[in-house]
């Protein structure tokens, strides 16, 4: 079973790292699975040996009314169905900060839209500080980018 709780994932990652393998972590909402997410995960997997994905719990998603469209269990199951993903866990916190401290990946991967280390929420800046603190590496994918929020607003909300 690929879906673990965050504590189980922490133990697995410690074990994998002790075996000399590189652990890669992706984190996000991943509300509406689209080709951009899939390409992002595939690119991230190529950066190490084990790819773990953590998702933001429903109660902390700040994407606007009616979000998330899919609950955390469905989002976790969708991600776990991908061949390139080794493990999935639902985060306990509003951001990836505590998750990074707990899981201590070798590599934390974000999409190229975060490459300038700026976002309006300030999350990427805080995550970067923790990455430095734990001695991990921040890397970026350079794949096609879509916005779930834009897709939902543009194509799905119109039909209501």
ChimeraX commands (.cxc) that place a marker at each C-alpha (Angstrom):
marker #1 position 0.00,0.00,0.00 radius 0.5
marker #1 position 1.47,3.33,-1.09 radius 0.5
marker #1 position -0.69,5.52,1.15 radius 0.5
marker #1 position 0.80,5.96,4.62 radius 0.5
marker #1 position 0.22,8.25,7.55 radius 0.5
marker #1 position 2.89,10.90,7.99 radius 0.5
marker #1 position 4.60,9.08,10.90 radius 0.5
marker #1 position 4.83,5.81,8.91 radius 0.5
marker #1 position 6.24,7.75,5.98 radius 0.5
marker #1 position 8.86,9.29,8.26 radius 0.5
marker #1 position 10.02,5.83,9.38 radius 0.5
marker #1 position 10.12,4.56,5.79 radius 0.5
marker #1 position 12.13,7.56,4.65 radius 0.5
marker #1 position 14.64,7.13,7.49 radius 0.5
marker #1 position 15.10,3.48,6.54 radius 0.5
marker #1 position 15.47,4.24,2.83 radius 0.5
marker #1 position 18.03,6.97,3.53 radius 0.5
marker #1 position 19.98,4.63,5.85 radius 0.5
marker #1 position 20.27,2.27,2.86 radius 0.5
marker #1 position 22.02,5.05,0.94 radius 0.5
marker #1 position 19.07,5.84,-1.31 radius 0.5
marker #1 position 18.00,9.36,-2.24 radius 0.5
marker #1 position 14.53,10.38,-1.08 radius 0.5
marker #1 position 12.65,12.95,-3.14 radius 0.5
marker #1 position 9.64,14.82,-1.74 radius 0.5
marker #1 position 6.91,16.74,-3.56 radius 0.5
marker #1 position 4.21,18.60,-1.65 radius 0.5
marker #1 position 1.05,20.39,-2.66 radius 0.5
marker #1 position -2.72,20.44,-2.91 radius 0.5
marker #1 position -3.03,18.44,-6.18 radius 0.5
marker #1 position -6.78,18.99,-6.19 radius 0.5
marker #1 position -7.49,18.44,-9.86 radius 0.5
marker #1 position -5.04,15.89,-11.27 radius 0.5
marker #1 position -3.84,17.08,-14.68 radius 0.5
marker #1 position -0.96,16.41,-17.11 radius 0.5
marker #1 position 1.20,19.07,-15.44 radius 0.5
marker #1 position 1.05,17.20,-12.12 radius 0.5
marker #1 position 1.88,13.88,-13.76 radius 0.5
marker #1 position 4.88,15.31,-15.63 radius 0.5
marker #1 position 6.04,17.03,-12.42 radius 0.5
marker #1 position 5.96,13.73,-10.49 radius 0.5
marker #1 position 7.71,11.87,-13.31 radius 0.5
marker #1 position 10.47,14.48,-13.45 radius 0.5
marker #1 position 10.82,14.46,-9.65 radius 0.5
marker #1 position 11.14,10.66,-9.57 radius 0.5
marker #1 position 14.15,10.87,-11.92 radius 0.5
marker #1 position 15.98,12.98,-9.31 radius 0.5
marker #1 position 16.28,10.18,-6.76 radius 0.5
marker #1 position 15.43,6.63,-5.78 radius 0.5
marker #1 position 12.16,7.01,-3.85 radius 0.5
marker #1 position 9.45,9.58,-4.55 radius 0.5
marker #1 position 7.14,10.55,-1.70 radius 0.5
marker #1 position 4.28,12.99,-2.19 radius 0.5
marker #1 position 2.56,14.77,0.66 radius 0.5
marker #1 position -0.71,16.60,0.20 radius 0.5
marker #1 position -2.30,19.47,2.04 radius 0.5
marker #1 position -5.24,18.32,4.21 radius 0.5
marker #1 position -8.68,19.53,3.19 radius 0.5
marker #1 position -9.03,21.82,6.22 radius 0.5
marker #1 position -5.95,23.87,5.24 radius 0.5
marker #1 position -6.60,24.36,1.54 radius 0.5
marker #1 position -6.81,28.08,0.85 radius 0.5
marker #1 position -7.69,28.05,-2.85 radius 0.5
marker #1 position -11.13,29.61,-2.45 radius 0.5
marker #1 position -14.75,28.52,-2.02 radius 0.5
marker #1 position -15.65,24.98,-3.03 radius 0.5
marker #1 position -12.04,23.81,-2.79 radius 0.5
marker #1 position -10.78,21.26,-2.60 radius 0.5
marker #1 position -13.02,19.75,-5.24 radius 0.5
marker #1 position -11.71,16.30,-4.32 radius 0.5
marker #1 position -11.22,15.34,-0.68 radius 0.5
marker #1 position -7.81,14.38,0.70 radius 0.5
marker #1 position -8.52,10.63,0.45 radius 0.5
marker #1 position -9.42,10.85,-3.24 radius 0.5
marker #1 position -6.43,13.09,-3.95 radius 0.5
marker #1 position -4.10,10.64,-2.16 radius 0.5
marker #1 position -5.57,7.67,-4.05 radius 0.5
marker #1 position -5.21,9.44,-7.40 radius 0.5
marker #1 position -1.55,10.23,-6.76 radius 0.5
marker #1 position -0.85,6.73,-5.42 radius 0.5
marker #1 position -2.22,5.29,-8.67 radius 0.5
marker #1 position 0.72,6.78,-10.57 radius 0.5
marker #1 position 3.56,4.36,-11.26 radius 0.5
marker #1 position 6.28,6.95,-10.59 radius 0.5
marker #1 position 5.04,7.68,-7.04 radius 0.5
marker #1 position 6.31,5.37,-4.28 radius 0.5
marker #1 position 4.47,6.80,-1.25 radius 0.5
marker #1 position 1.73,9.30,-0.47 radius 0.5
marker #1 position 0.74,10.84,2.85 radius 0.5
marker #1 position -1.67,13.54,3.93 radius 0.5
marker #1 position 0.19,16.31,5.72 radius 0.5
marker #1 position -1.00,17.30,9.22 radius 0.5
marker #1 position -0.11,20.98,8.94 radius 0.5
marker #1 position -1.14,23.97,6.80 radius 0.5
marker #1 position 2.23,24.06,4.99 radius 0.5
marker #1 position 5.11,21.72,4.19 radius 0.5
marker #1 position 7.38,23.30,6.82 radius 0.5
marker #1 position 6.85,20.76,9.61 radius 0.5
marker #1 position 6.63,17.97,7.05 radius 0.5
marker #1 position 10.10,18.84,5.77 radius 0.5
marker #1 position 11.46,18.79,9.33 radius 0.5
marker #1 position 9.83,15.42,10.03 radius 0.5
marker #1 position 10.58,13.64,6.74 radius 0.5
marker #1 position 14.01,15.19,6.03 radius 0.5
marker #1 position 14.15,14.34,2.32 radius 0.5
marker #1 position 17.39,14.55,0.38 radius 0.5
marker #1 position 15.66,16.56,-2.33 radius 0.5
marker #1 position 12.55,18.74,-2.21 radius 0.5
marker #1 position 11.05,19.41,-5.63 radius 0.5
marker #1 position 8.84,22.26,-6.76 radius 0.5
marker #1 position 7.67,23.34,-10.20 radius 0.5
marker #1 position 9.54,26.01,-12.12 radius 0.5
marker #1 position 6.89,28.57,-11.26 radius 0.5
marker #1 position 8.57,28.74,-7.81 radius 0.5
marker #1 position 12.14,28.99,-9.11 radius 0.5
marker #1 position 12.50,32.65,-8.14 radius 0.5
marker #1 position 11.57,31.61,-4.56 radius 0.5
marker #1 position 8.57,33.93,-4.55 radius 0.5
marker #1 position 4.90,33.28,-4.11 radius 0.5
marker #1 position 2.19,35.53,-2.77 radius 0.5
marker #1 position 1.66,33.36,0.33 radius 0.5
marker #1 position 5.34,33.34,1.38 radius 0.5
marker #1 position 5.25,29.54,1.75 radius 0.5
marker #1 position 8.12,28.79,-0.64 radius 0.5
marker #1 position 10.37,31.27,1.16 radius 0.5
marker #1 position 9.68,29.60,4.52 radius 0.5
marker #1 position 10.11,26.13,3.03 radius 0.5
marker #1 position 13.46,27.15,1.54 radius 0.5
marker #1 position 14.73,28.20,4.99 radius 0.5
marker #1 position 13.83,24.77,6.37 radius 0.5
marker #1 position 15.43,22.99,3.43 radius 0.5
marker #1 position 18.67,24.82,4.27 radius 0.5
marker #1 position 18.18,24.01,7.98 radius 0.5
marker #1 position 17.85,20.23,7.36 radius 0.5
marker #1 position 20.59,20.07,4.73 radius 0.5
marker #1 position 18.31,19.08,1.85 radius 0.5
marker #1 position 18.48,20.27,-1.73 radius 0.5
marker #1 position 15.76,22.29,-3.46 radius 0.5
marker #1 position 15.27,21.44,-7.13 radius 0.5
marker #1 position 12.79,22.52,-9.76 radius 0.5
marker #1 position 11.13,20.67,-12.60 radius 0.5
marker #1 position 10.79,22.27,-16.01 radius 0.5
marker #1 position 7.64,20.66,-17.30 radius 0.5
marker #1 position 4.41,22.04,-18.73 radius 0.5
marker #1 position 2.56,24.05,-16.08 radius 0.5
marker #1 position -1.20,24.21,-15.56 radius 0.5
marker #1 position -3.12,25.79,-12.72 radius 0.5
marker #1 position -5.85,23.64,-11.20 radius 0.5
marker #1 position -7.57,26.80,-10.01 radius 0.5
marker #1 position -7.51,28.34,-13.49 radius 0.5
marker #1 position -8.71,25.08,-15.09 radius 0.5
marker #1 position -11.57,24.77,-12.61 radius 0.5
marker #1 position -12.62,28.38,-13.06 radius 0.5
marker #1 position -12.24,28.37,-16.82 radius 0.5
marker #1 position -13.81,25.05,-17.72 radius 0.5
marker #1 position -15.84,23.66,-14.86 radius 0.5
marker #1 position -17.32,26.52,-12.84 radius 0.5
marker #1 position -18.81,28.00,-16.02 radius 0.5
marker #1 position -21.17,25.05,-16.32 radius 0.5
marker #1 position -22.87,25.73,-12.96 radius 0.5
marker link #1:1,2 radius 0.2
marker link #1:2,3 radius 0.2
marker link #1:3,4 radius 0.2
marker link #1:4,5 radius 0.2
marker link #1:5,6 radius 0.2
marker link #1:6,7 radius 0.2
marker link #1:7,8 radius 0.2
marker link #1:8,9 radius 0.2
marker link #1:9,10 radius 0.2
marker link #1:10,11 radius 0.2
marker link #1:11,12 radius 0.2
marker link #1:12,13 radius 0.2
marker link #1:13,14 radius 0.2
marker link #1:14,15 radius 0.2
marker link #1:15,16 radius 0.2
marker link #1:16,17 radius 0.2
marker link #1:17,18 radius 0.2
marker link #1:18,19 radius 0.2
marker link #1:19,20 radius 0.2
marker link #1:20,21 radius 0.2
marker link #1:21,22 radius 0.2
marker link #1:22,23 radius 0.2
marker link #1:23,24 radius 0.2
marker link #1:24,25 radius 0.2
marker link #1:25,26 radius 0.2
marker link #1:26,27 radius 0.2
marker link #1:27,28 radius 0.2
marker link #1:28,29 radius 0.2
marker link #1:29,30 radius 0.2
marker link #1:30,31 radius 0.2
marker link #1:31,32 radius 0.2
marker link #1:32,33 radius 0.2
marker link #1:33,34 radius 0.2
marker link #1:34,35 radius 0.2
marker link #1:35,36 radius 0.2
marker link #1:36,37 radius 0.2
marker link #1:37,38 radius 0.2
marker link #1:38,39 radius 0.2
marker link #1:39,40 radius 0.2
marker link #1:40,41 radius 0.2
marker link #1:41,42 radius 0.2
marker link #1:42,43 radius 0.2
marker link #1:43,44 radius 0.2
marker link #1:44,45 radius 0.2
marker link #1:45,46 radius 0.2
marker link #1:46,47 radius 0.2
marker link #1:47,48 radius 0.2
marker link #1:48,49 radius 0.2
marker link #1:49,50 radius 0.2
marker link #1:50,51 radius 0.2
marker link #1:51,52 radius 0.2
marker link #1:52,53 radius 0.2
marker link #1:53,54 radius 0.2
marker link #1:54,55 radius 0.2
marker link #1:55,56 radius 0.2
marker link #1:56,57 radius 0.2
marker link #1:57,58 radius 0.2
marker link #1:58,59 radius 0.2
marker link #1:59,60 radius 0.2
marker link #1:60,61 radius 0.2
marker link #1:61,62 radius 0.2
marker link #1:62,63 radius 0.2
marker link #1:63,64 radius 0.2
marker link #1:64,65 radius 0.2
marker link #1:65,66 radius 0.2
marker link #1:66,67 radius 0.2
marker link #1:67,68 radius 0.2
marker link #1:68,69 radius 0.2
marker link #1:69,70 radius 0.2
marker link #1:70,71 radius 0.2
marker link #1:71,72 radius 0.2
marker link #1:72,73 radius 0.2
marker link #1:73,74 radius 0.2
marker link #1:74,75 radius 0.2
marker link #1:75,76 radius 0.2
marker link #1:76,77 radius 0.2
marker link #1:77,78 radius 0.2
marker link #1:78,79 radius 0.2
marker link #1:79,80 radius 0.2
marker link #1:80,81 radius 0.2
marker link #1:81,82 radius 0.2
marker link #1:82,83 radius 0.2
marker link #1:83,84 radius 0.2
marker link #1:84,85 radius 0.2
marker link #1:85,86 radius 0.2
marker link #1:86,87 radius 0.2
marker link #1:87,88 radius 0.2
marker link #1:88,89 radius 0.2
marker link #1:89,90 radius 0.2
marker link #1:90,91 radius 0.2
marker link #1:91,92 radius 0.2
marker link #1:92,93 radius 0.2
marker link #1:93,94 radius 0.2
marker link #1:94,95 radius 0.2
marker link #1:95,96 radius 0.2
marker link #1:96,97 radius 0.2
marker link #1:97,98 radius 0.2
marker link #1:98,99 radius 0.2
marker link #1:99,100 radius 0.2
marker link #1:100,101 radius 0.2
marker link #1:101,102 radius 0.2
marker link #1:102,103 radius 0.2
marker link #1:103,104 radius 0.2
marker link #1:104,105 radius 0.2
marker link #1:105,106 radius 0.2
marker link #1:106,107 radius 0.2
marker link #1:107,108 radius 0.2
marker link #1:108,109 radius 0.2
marker link #1:109,110 radius 0.2
marker link #1:110,111 radius 0.2
marker link #1:111,112 radius 0.2
marker link #1:112,113 radius 0.2
marker link #1:113,114 radius 0.2
marker link #1:114,115 radius 0.2
marker link #1:115,116 radius 0.2
marker link #1:116,117 radius 0.2
marker link #1:117,118 radius 0.2
marker link #1:118,119 radius 0.2
marker link #1:119,120 radius 0.2
marker link #1:120,121 radius 0.2
marker link #1:121,122 radius 0.2
marker link #1:122,123 radius 0.2
marker link #1:123,124 radius 0.2
marker link #1:124,125 radius 0.2
marker link #1:125,126 radius 0.2
marker link #1:126,127 radius 0.2
marker link #1:127,128 radius 0.2
marker link #1:128,129 radius 0.2
marker link #1:129,130 radius 0.2
marker link #1:130,131 radius 0.2
marker link #1:131,132 radius 0.2
marker link #1:132,133 radius 0.2
marker link #1:133,134 radius 0.2
marker link #1:134,135 radius 0.2
marker link #1:135,136 radius 0.2
marker link #1:136,137 radius 0.2
marker link #1:137,138 radius 0.2
marker link #1:138,139 radius 0.2
marker link #1:139,140 radius 0.2
marker link #1:140,141 radius 0.2
marker link #1:141,142 radius 0.2
marker link #1:142,143 radius 0.2
marker link #1:143,144 radius 0.2
marker link #1:144,145 radius 0.2
marker link #1:145,146 radius 0.2
marker link #1:146,147 radius 0.2
marker link #1:147,148 radius 0.2
marker link #1:148,149 radius 0.2
marker link #1:149,150 radius 0.2
marker link #1:150,151 radius 0.2
marker link #1:151,152 radius 0.2
marker link #1:152,153 radius 0.2
marker link #1:153,154 radius 0.2
marker link #1:154,155 radius 0.2
marker link #1:155,156 radius 0.2
marker link #1:156,157 radius 0.2
marker link #1:157,158 radius 0.2
marker link #1:158,159 radius 0.2
marker link #1:159,160 radius 0.2
view
